[in-house]
Amino acid sequence: ISFSEFKKWLRSGERFQYIDKPSKYNLITEAMDMFKKYDVNHSDCLDTKEFKQLLEELQIEHEDPTLALNALDKDRNGIISFSEFFGLVKLVLTNFYHKK
C-alpha cells in the first residue's frame, strides 16, 4: 500500500472500524505523523535526504544511511514508501518490546 492509497483509505468512511485495539490505531497514526514530518517535499515518500534527516533526529546511528535506505527499499526505486517505513516502525517496536 502506498502512502497515497493509505491517505485515500483514511479519508474514506471505513476509517478504523476494523482495528480492535486502540494501541494499533495509535501506532498507525503516530507512524503516519512521523512519516509526514520527514516527507518535507510532500511526495508521499522519503528520499535519501529526508531519510538521513529522520535517522539524525531520532539519533539512529548507521555507518552508511544509504545502505539503511536500500535495506528498507523493497521495490528498489530509491525512495521509502509509507508501507516500507511502517515495516521499520514495526521492527523497531518488536525489538524494543522483546528487550523488556
Secondary structure, DSSP 4 states (H G I P E B T S, - for coil): --HHHHHHHHHSS-TTTT---HHHHHHHHHHHHHHHHH-TT-SSSB-HHHHHHHHHHTT---S-HHHHHHHH-TT-SSSB-HHHHHHHHHHHHHHHHHH-
